[in-house]
Amino acid sequence: MSSQNKFNVAYIKLCTKTEGPFNRCCIWFQGCNLNCKGCCNKDLQALIPNHIVDFDKLVEIVKEARDNFGIEGVTLSGGEPSLQKGLIDFNKAIHGLGLGIIMFSGRSKDALNPELVNSVDLLIDGPFIESELDTDRVLLGSKNKSLTFITDRYEAEADYFNNPVSIEEITAEDYIFINGD
């Protein structure tokens, strides 16, 4: 499967254990028009080009992560993944590699394209609400966020989000940042 679409990518972590159950590749997309107060990825909100990656290259990166690190799936984060044109086709290609998909969205499930929703295995949806900070569940941010199991792929892993805080240090050229919750 090939597409002319290009994706505005902020970061890619080829293998992480902090963005969902199992070893995962995480793709953070650049750009979000929701501007949630207190957003943990404020630097990814700007609707500006960051790393423009074509469809085939992004699929190849995920395939290499699968082959080299034994990832079980991909986590889509951001920014706001739903702003990326071609994401439905990308998700189909990822499923074609035998991998699962978790997608974070600041939009509610009902506000998302139903075809996009049905192209993932687990949707974590809803805006971040600073006054509803969730200190009981990891990765979700605020208590209003929902875990919606679109398929049964991750249902048995629901307790992952109730685990203790998990972080990892990521070093990249001139800077270090901390990933996790």
LINQUIVEN-V571472 format. One record per residue. N is the residue number from 1. SS is DSSP state (H for helix, E for strand, C for the rest). Layout:
N/SS  N/SS
//
This chain:
1/C  2/C  3/C  4/C  5/C  6/E  7/E  8/E  9/E  10/E  11/E  12/E  13/E  14/E  15/E  16/E  17/C  18/C  19/C  20/C  21/C  22/C  23/C  24/E  25/E  26/E  27/E  28/E  29/E  30/C  31/C  32/C  33/C  34/C  35/C  36/C  37/C  38/C  39/C  40/C  41/C  42/H  43/H  44/H  45/C  46/C  47/C  48/C  49/C  50/C  51/E  52/E  53/E  54/E  55/H  56/H  57/H  58/H  59/H  60/H  61/H  62/H  63/H  64/H  65/H  66/H  67/H  68/H  69/H  70/C  71/C  72/C  73/E  74/E  75/E  76/E  77/E  78/E  79/C  80/C  81/H  82/H  83/H  84/C  85/C  86/C  87/H  88/H  89/H  90/H  91/H  92/H  93/H  94/H  95/H  96/H  97/C  98/C  99/C  100/E  101/E  102/E  103/E  104/E  105/E  106/C  107/C  108/C  109/H  110/H  111/H  112/C  113/C  114/H  115/H  116/H  117/H  118/C  119/C  120/C  121/C  122/E  123/E  124/E  125/E  126/C  127/C  128/C  129/C  130/H  131/H  132/H  133/E  134/C  135/C  136/C  137/C  138/C  139/C  140/C  141/C  142/E  143/C  144/C  145/C  146/E  147/E  148/E  149/E  150/C  151/C  152/C  153/C  154/C  155/H  156/H  157/H  158/H  159/H  160/H  161/H  162/H  163/C  164/C  165/C  166/C  167/E  168/E  169/E  170/E  171/E  172/E  173/C  174/C  175/E  176/E  177/E  178/E  179/E  180/E  181/C
//
